[in-house]
Amino acid sequence: MIEHLVSPAQCLGYLAFVFGVACFAQQNDRRFKIFMALECTAYIGHFWLLGQPTAVASTTVSLLRSLASLQARTPAIGVFFIVLSAGLGVWLMQGWLSLLPIAASCIGTYALFFLSGARMRALMLVGTLLWLVNNLWIGSIGGTALEAVLAATNLHTLWRMRRDAQRRDSALA
């Protein structure tokens, strides 16, 4: 049992957890995207060692998406990454569980390239929950912990955004 907890696959999951938490702690967009790229890199190795090709493909697309977003954020790039995620996912699909990372990647790309504010965060929460279910199902300890923390953080941020909007509305009334 202890060997499973400290296996190379799980250690890469723990590393992804550290980079993911560091990512969402960043206020600077460039550092946010760099830490997201580092998180994706660790996740690629993690999912590879766990034998999850659709998760590897989806995370690789997310890595490329993060790197591309350092340079530009246009709708055409967003559509390209959605088509790439869906195409690779369908090609590598190994059953219904494979749909979770495919959908999460497409949803995350749409949110990042086409939405902003609370709408973007709400859609990112859907993607996070899909990854959470995927990681629970495949036995990813670090990945499950990361997605659970990100979901809680995102819910808290959405709550704060709603509270602040209500306060602004009350002040204007």
CYANA upper distance limits for C-alpha pairs under 8 A (distance plus 0.5 A):
  1 MET  CA      5 LEU  CA      7.28
  2 ILE  CA      6 VAL  CA      7.03
  3 GLU  CA      7 SER  CA      6.26
  4 HIS  CA     10 GLN  CA      7.80
  5 LEU  CA     10 GLN  CA      6.69
  5 LEU  CA     11 CYS  CA      8.37
  5 LEU  CA    141 ILE  CA      8.38
  6 VAL  CA     10 GLN  CA      6.50
  6 VAL  CA     11 CYS  CA      6.42
  7 SER  CA     11 CYS  CA      6.63
  8 PRO  CA     12 LEU  CA      6.73
  8 PRO  CA     46 HIS  CA      8.27
  8 PRO  CA     49 LEU  CA      8.21
  9 ALA  CA     13 GLY  CA      6.94
  9 ALA  CA     45 GLY  CA      7.68
  9 ALA  CA     46 HIS  CA      5.22
  9 ALA  CA     47 PHE  CA      7.84
  9 ALA  CA     49 LEU  CA      5.78
  9 ALA  CA     50 LEU  CA      6.83
 10 GLN  CA     14 TYR  CA      6.75
 10 GLN  CA     46 HIS  CA      7.18
 10 GLN  CA    140 SER  CA      7.23
 10 GLN  CA    141 ILE  CA      7.03
 10 GLN  CA    142 GLY  CA      6.99
 11 CYS  CA     15 LEU  CA      6.74
 11 CYS  CA     46 HIS  CA      8.32
 11 CYS  CA    142 GLY  CA      8.24
 12 LEU  CA     16 ALA  CA      6.66
 12 LEU  CA     42 ALA  CA      5.98
 12 LEU  CA     43 TYR  CA      7.17
 12 LEU  CA     45 GLY  CA      7.09
 12 LEU  CA     46 HIS  CA      5.57
 12 LEU  CA    142 GLY  CA      8.41
 13 GLY  CA     17 PHE  CA      6.72
 13 GLY  CA     42 ALA  CA      7.31
 13 GLY  CA     43 TYR  CA      6.67
 13 GLY  CA     46 HIS  CA      5.99
 13 GLY  CA    140 SER  CA      7.37
 13 GLY  CA    141 ILE  CA      7.36
 13 GLY  CA    142 GLY  CA      4.86
 13 GLY  CA    143 GLY  CA      6.01
 14 TYR  CA     18 VAL  CA      6.91
 14 TYR  CA    141 ILE  CA      8.07
 14 TYR  CA    142 GLY  CA      4.93
 14 TYR  CA    143 GLY  CA      7.77
 15 LEU  CA     19 PHE  CA      6.81
 15 LEU  CA     39 GLU  CA      7.95
 15 LEU  CA     42 ALA  CA      6.81
 15 LEU  CA    142 GLY  CA      8.18
 16 ALA  CA     20 GLY  CA      6.37
 16 ALA  CA     38 LEU  CA      7.98
 16 ALA  CA     39 GLU  CA      5.04
 16 ALA  CA     40 CYS  CA      7.52
 16 ALA  CA     41 THR  CA      8.32
 16 ALA  CA     42 ALA  CA      5.58
 16 ALA  CA     43 TYR  CA      6.15
 16 ALA  CA    142 GLY  CA      7.62
 16 ALA  CA    143 GLY  CA      7.70
 16 ALA  CA    146 LEU  CA      8.22
 17 PHE  CA     21 VAL  CA      6.65
 17 PHE  CA     39 GLU  CA      7.72
 17 PHE  CA    142 GLY  CA      6.19
 17 PHE  CA    143 GLY  CA      6.95
 17 PHE  CA    145 ALA  CA      7.63
 17 PHE  CA    146 LEU  CA      5.40
 18 VAL  CA     22 ALA  CA      6.64
 18 VAL  CA     39 GLU  CA      8.29
 19 PHE  CA     23 CYS  CA      6.43
 19 PHE  CA     35 PHE  CA      6.22
 19 PHE  CA     36 MET  CA      7.47
 19 PHE  CA     38 LEU  CA      6.76
 19 PHE  CA     39 GLU  CA      5.36
 20 GLY  CA     24 PHE  CA      6.96
 20 GLY  CA     35 PHE  CA      7.34
 20 GLY  CA     36 MET  CA      6.81
 20 GLY  CA     39 GLU  CA      5.92
 20 GLY  CA    146 LEU  CA      7.30
 21 VAL  CA     25 ALA  CA      6.79
 21 VAL  CA    146 LEU  CA      7.74
 21 VAL  CA    149 VAL  CA      8.42
 21 VAL  CA    150 LEU  CA      8.04
 22 ALA  CA     26 GLN  CA      7.08
 22 ALA  CA     35 PHE  CA      7.14
 23 CYS  CA     31 ARG  CA      7.86
 23 CYS  CA     32 PHE  CA      5.36
 23 CYS  CA     33 LYS  CA      7.74
 23 CYS  CA     34 ILE  CA      8.26
 23 CYS  CA     35 PHE  CA      5.26
 23 CYS  CA     36 MET  CA      6.12
 23 CYS  CA     39 GLU  CA      8.46
 24 PHE  CA     32 PHE  CA      7.15
 24 PHE  CA    150 LEU  CA      8.43
 25 ALA  CA     32 PHE  CA      8.34
 26 GLN  CA     31 ARG  CA      6.89
 26 GLN  CA     32 PHE  CA      5.78
 27 GLN  CA     31 ARG  CA      8.34
 27 GLN  CA     32 PHE  CA      7.60
 28 ASN  CA     32 PHE  CA      6.61
 29 ASP  CA     33 LYS  CA      6.73
 30 ARG  CA     34 ILE  CA      6.76
 30 ARG  CA     70 LEU  CA      7.14
 31 ARG  CA     35 PHE  CA      6.60
 32 PHE  CA     36 MET  CA      6.64
 33 LYS  CA     37 ALA  CA      6.63
 33 LYS  CA     66 SER  CA      6.28
 33 LYS  CA     67 LEU  CA      7.75
 33 LYS  CA     69 SER  CA      8.21
 33 LYS  CA     70 LEU  CA      7.34
 34 ILE  CA     38 LEU  CA      6.83
 34 ILE  CA     66 SER  CA      8.08
 34 ILE  CA     67 LEU  CA      8.10
 35 PHE  CA     39 GLU  CA      6.57
 36 MET  CA     40 CYS  CA      6.67
 36 MET  CA     63 LEU  CA      8.01
 36 MET  CA     66 SER  CA      7.29
 37 ALA  CA     41 THR  CA      6.67
 37 ALA  CA     62 SER  CA      8.38
 37 ALA  CA     63 LEU  CA      5.63
 37 ALA  CA     64 LEU  CA      8.43
 37 ALA  CA     66 SER  CA      6.37
 37 ALA  CA     67 LEU  CA      7.23
 38 LEU  CA     42 ALA  CA      6.86
 39 GLU  CA     43 TYR  CA      6.64
 40 CYS  CA     44 ILE  CA      6.56
 40 CYS  CA     59 THR  CA      6.27
 40 CYS  CA     60 THR  CA      7.46
 40 CYS  CA     62 SER  CA      7.32
 40 CYS  CA     63 LEU  CA      5.86
 41 THR  CA     45 GLY  CA      7.30
 41 THR  CA     59 THR  CA      8.40
 41 THR  CA     60 THR  CA      8.10
 41 THR  CA     63 LEU  CA      7.33
 42 ALA  CA     46 HIS  CA      6.72
 43 TYR  CA     47 PHE  CA      6.46
 43 TYR  CA     56 VAL  CA      8.13
 43 TYR  CA     59 THR  CA      7.35
 43 TYR  CA    143 GLY  CA      8.44
 44 ILE  CA     48 TRP  CA      6.49
 44 ILE  CA     55 ALA  CA      8.19
 44 ILE  CA     56 VAL  CA      5.60
 44 ILE  CA     59 THR  CA      6.50
 44 ILE  CA     60 THR  CA      7.00
 45 GLY  CA     49 LEU  CA      6.65
 45 GLY  CA     56 VAL  CA      8.28
 46 HIS  CA     50 LEU  CA      6.82
 47 PHE  CA     51 GLY  CA      6.68
 47 PHE  CA     52 GLN  CA      5.81
 47 PHE  CA     53 PRO  CA      7.79
 47 PHE  CA     55 ALA  CA      6.66
 47 PHE  CA     56 VAL  CA      6.11
 48 TRP  CA     52 GLN  CA      6.38
 48 TRP  CA     53 PRO  CA      7.10
 48 TRP  CA     56 VAL  CA      6.50
 50 LEU  CA    138 ILE  CA      8.27
 52 GLN  CA     56 VAL  CA      6.76
 53 PRO  CA     57 ALA  CA      6.60
 53 PRO  CA     92 LEU  CA      6.92
 53 PRO  CA     93 MET  CA      8.47
 54 THR  CA     58 SER  CA      6.50
 54 THR  CA     88 LEU  CA      8.02
 54 THR  CA     89 GLY  CA      6.01
 54 THR  CA     92 LEU  CA      6.13
 54 THR  CA     93 MET  CA      6.69
 54 THR  CA     94 GLN  CA      8.38
 54 THR  CA     98 SER  CA      6.34
 54 THR  CA    101 PRO  CA      7.23
 54 THR  CA    102 ILE  CA      7.52
 55 ALA  CA     59 THR  CA      6.43
 55 ALA  CA     98 SER  CA      7.91
 55 ALA  CA    101 PRO  CA      6.03
 55 ALA  CA    102 ILE  CA      8.06
 56 VAL  CA     60 THR  CA      6.48
 57 ALA  CA     61 VAL  CA      6.71
 57 ALA  CA     85 SER  CA      7.93
 57 ALA  CA     88 LEU  CA      6.98
 57 ALA  CA     89 GLY  CA      7.38
 58 SER  CA     62 SER  CA      6.70
 58 SER  CA     85 SER  CA      6.43
 58 SER  CA     88 LEU  CA      8.23
 58 SER  CA     89 GLY  CA      7.51
 58 SER  CA    101 PRO  CA      6.56
 58 SER  CA    102 ILE  CA      6.49
 58 SER  CA    105 SER  CA      6.31
 59 THR  CA     63 LEU  CA      6.58
 59 THR  CA    105 SER  CA      8.05
 60 THR  CA     64 LEU  CA      6.76
 61 VAL  CA     65 ARG  CA      6.42
 61 VAL  CA     81 PHE  CA      7.39
 61 VAL  CA     84 LEU  CA      7.85
 61 VAL  CA     85 SER  CA      6.81
 61 VAL  CA    105 SER  CA      8.24
 62 SER  CA     66 SER  CA      6.54
 62 SER  CA    105 SER  CA      7.22
 62 SER  CA    109 THR  CA      8.36
 63 LEU  CA     67 LEU  CA      6.79
 64 LEU  CA     68 ALA  CA      6.49
 65 ARG  CA     69 SER  CA      6.51
 65 ARG  CA     81 PHE  CA      7.21
 65 ARG  CA    109 THR  CA      8.16
 66 SER  CA     70 LEU  CA      7.08
 67 LEU  CA     71 GLN  CA      7.82
 68 ALA  CA     72 ALA  CA      6.81
 68 ALA  CA     73 ARG  CA      8.31
 69 SER  CA     73 ARG  CA      5.90
 73 ARG  CA     77 ILE  CA      7.37
 73 ARG  CA     78 GLY  CA      8.01
 73 ARG  CA    113 PHE  CA      6.73
 74 THR  CA     78 GLY  CA      6.99
 74 THR  CA    113 PHE  CA      7.21
 75 PRO  CA     79 VAL  CA      6.66
 75 PRO  CA    113 PHE  CA      6.68
 75 PRO  CA    114 PHE  CA      7.33
 76 ALA  CA     80 PHE  CA      6.64
 77 ILE  CA     81 PHE  CA      6.81
 78 GLY  CA     82 ILE  CA      6.77
 78 GLY  CA    109 THR  CA      6.65
 78 GLY  CA    110 TYR  CA      7.01
 78 GLY  CA    113 PHE  CA      5.91
 78 GLY  CA    114 PHE  CA      8.20
 79 VAL  CA     83 VAL  CA      6.64
 79 VAL  CA    110 TYR  CA      8.35
 80 PHE  CA     84 LEU  CA      6.56
 81 PHE  CA     85 SER  CA      6.46
 81 PHE  CA    106 CYS  CA      8.14
 81 PHE  CA    109 THR  CA      7.37
 82 ILE  CA     86 ALA  CA      6.65
 82 ILE  CA    105 SER  CA      8.02
 82 ILE  CA    106 CYS  CA      5.49
 82 ILE  CA    109 THR  CA      6.85
 82 ILE  CA    110 TYR  CA      7.76
 83 VAL  CA     87 GLY  CA      6.40
 84 LEU  CA     88 LEU  CA      6.52
 85 SER  CA     89 GLY  CA      6.38
 85 SER  CA    102 ILE  CA      6.72
 85 SER  CA    105 SER  CA      6.97
 85 SER  CA    106 CYS  CA      6.75
 86 ALA  CA     90 VAL  CA      6.57
 86 ALA  CA    102 ILE  CA      6.61
 86 ALA  CA    103 ALA  CA      8.27
 86 ALA  CA    106 CYS  CA      7.50
 87 GLY  CA     91 TRP  CA      6.67
 88 LEU  CA     92 LEU  CA      6.58
 89 GLY  CA     93 MET  CA      6.13
 89 GLY  CA     98 SER  CA      7.82
 89 GLY  CA     99 LEU  CA      7.94
 89 GLY  CA    102 ILE  CA      5.94
 93 MET  CA     98 SER  CA      5.88
 93 MET  CA     99 LEU  CA      7.82
 94 GLN  CA     98 SER  CA      6.40
 95 GLY  CA     99 LEU  CA      8.00
 96 TRP  CA    100 LEU  CA      8.20
 97 LEU  CA    134 ASN  CA      7.33
 98 SER  CA    102 ILE  CA      7.21
 99 LEU  CA    103 ALA  CA      6.40
100 LEU  CA    104 ALA  CA      6.54
100 LEU  CA    130 LEU  CA      5.98
100 LEU  CA    131 TRP  CA      7.09
100 LEU  CA    133 VAL  CA      8.30
100 LEU  CA    134 ASN  CA      6.68
101 PRO  CA    105 SER  CA      6.46
101 PRO  CA    130 LEU  CA      7.40
101 PRO  CA    131 TRP  CA      6.61
101 PRO  CA    134 ASN  CA      7.56
102 ILE  CA    106 CYS  CA      6.84
103 ALA  CA    107 ILE  CA      6.46
103 ALA  CA    127 GLY  CA      7.76
103 ALA  CA    130 LEU  CA      8.14
104 ALA  CA    108 GLY  CA      6.45
104 ALA  CA    126 VAL  CA      7.95
104 ALA  CA    127 GLY  CA      4.67
104 ALA  CA    128 THR  CA      7.50
104 ALA  CA    130 LEU  CA      6.38
104 ALA  CA    131 TRP  CA      7.02
105 SER  CA    109 THR  CA      6.61
105 SER  CA    127 GLY  CA      7.58
106 CYS  CA    110 TYR  CA      6.67
107 ILE  CA    111 ALA  CA      6.62
107 ILE  CA    123 LEU  CA      7.26
107 ILE  CA    124 MET  CA      7.48
107 ILE  CA    126 VAL  CA      8.18
107 ILE  CA    127 GLY  CA      6.43
108 GLY  CA    112 LEU  CA      6.61
108 GLY  CA    123 LEU  CA      7.63
108 GLY  CA    124 MET  CA      5.99
108 GLY  CA    127 GLY  CA      6.49
109 THR  CA    113 PHE  CA      6.57
110 TYR  CA    114 PHE  CA      6.06
110 TYR  CA    115 LEU  CA      7.76
111 ALA  CA    115 LEU  CA      5.58
111 ALA  CA    116 SER  CA      7.84
111 ALA  CA    119 ARG  CA      8.34
111 ALA  CA    120 MET  CA      5.40
111 ALA  CA    121 ARG  CA      8.07
111 ALA  CA    123 LEU  CA      6.50
111 ALA  CA    124 MET  CA      6.80
112 LEU  CA    116 SER  CA      7.88
112 LEU  CA    120 MET  CA      7.21
115 LEU  CA    119 ARG  CA      6.78
115 LEU  CA    120 MET  CA      5.36
116 SER  CA    120 MET  CA      5.18
116 SER  CA    121 ARG  CA      8.01
117 GLY  CA    121 ARG  CA      6.92
118 ALA  CA    122 ALA  CA      6.44
118 ALA  CA    158 LEU  CA      6.67
118 ALA  CA    161 MET  CA      7.49
119 ARG  CA    123 LEU  CA      6.78
120 MET  CA    124 MET  CA      6.63
121 ARG  CA    125 LEU  CA      6.58
121 ARG  CA    154 ASN  CA      7.26
121 ARG  CA    158 LEU  CA      7.56
122 ALA  CA    126 VAL  CA      7.15
122 ALA  CA    154 ASN  CA      8.42
122 ALA  CA    158 LEU  CA      7.87
123 LEU  CA    127 GLY  CA      7.10
124 MET  CA    128 THR  CA      6.62
125 LEU  CA    129 LEU  CA      6.64
125 LEU  CA    151 ALA  CA      6.53
125 LEU  CA    154 ASN  CA      7.08
125 LEU  CA    155 LEU  CA      8.13
126 VAL  CA    130 LEU  CA      6.86
127 GLY  CA    131 TRP  CA      6.82
128 THR  CA    132 LEU  CA      6.58
128 THR  CA    147 GLU  CA      6.36
128 THR  CA    150 LEU  CA      7.69
128 THR  CA    151 ALA  CA      6.70
129 LEU  CA    133 VAL  CA      6.79
129 LEU  CA    147 GLU  CA      7.67
129 LEU  CA    148 ALA  CA      8.48
129 LEU  CA    151 ALA  CA      7.42
130 LEU  CA    134 ASN  CA      6.75
131 TRP  CA    135 ASN  CA      6.47
131 TRP  CA    144 THR  CA      8.48
131 TRP  CA    147 GLU  CA      7.21
132 LEU  CA    136 LEU  CA      6.61
132 LEU  CA    143 GLY  CA      7.96
132 LEU  CA    144 THR  CA      6.03
132 LEU  CA    147 GLU  CA      5.79
132 LEU  CA    148 ALA  CA      7.08
133 VAL  CA    137 TRP  CA      6.62
134 ASN  CA    138 ILE  CA      6.79
135 ASN  CA    139 GLY  CA      6.45
135 ASN  CA    140 SER  CA      5.46
135 ASN  CA    141 ILE  CA      8.00
135 ASN  CA    143 GLY  CA      6.32
135 ASN  CA    144 THR  CA      5.71
136 LEU  CA    140 SER  CA      6.73
136 LEU  CA    141 ILE  CA      8.14
136 LEU  CA    144 THR  CA      6.32
140 SER  CA    144 THR  CA      6.33
141 ILE  CA    145 ALA  CA      6.71
142 GLY  CA    146 LEU  CA      6.51
143 GLY  CA    147 GLU  CA      6.64
144 THR  CA    148 ALA  CA      6.57
145 ALA  CA    149 VAL  CA      6.66
146 LEU  CA    150 LEU  CA      6.58
147 GLU  CA    151 ALA  CA      6.43
148 ALA  CA    152 ALA  CA      6.72
149 VAL  CA    153 THR  CA      6.54
150 LEU  CA    154 ASN  CA      6.42
151 ALA  CA    155 LEU  CA      6.56
152 ALA  CA    156 HIS  CA      6.66
153 THR  CA    157 THR  CA      6.64
154 ASN  CA    158 LEU  CA      6.56
155 LEU  CA    159 TRP  CA      6.63
156 HIS  CA    160 ARG  CA      6.71
157 THR  CA    161 MET  CA      6.60
158 LEU  CA    162 ARG  CA      6.67
159 TRP  CA    163 ARG  CA      6.59
160 ARG  CA    164 ASP  CA      6.51
161 MET  CA    165 ALA  CA      6.64
162 ARG  CA    166 GLN  CA      6.68
163 ARG  CA    167 ARG  CA      6.74
164 ASP  CA    168 ARG  CA      6.73
165 ALA  CA    169 ASP  CA      6.64
166 GLN  CA    170 SER  CA      6.56
167 ARG  CA    171 ALA  CA      6.63
168 ARG  CA    172 LEU  CA      6.77
169 ASP  CA    173 ALA  CA      6.77
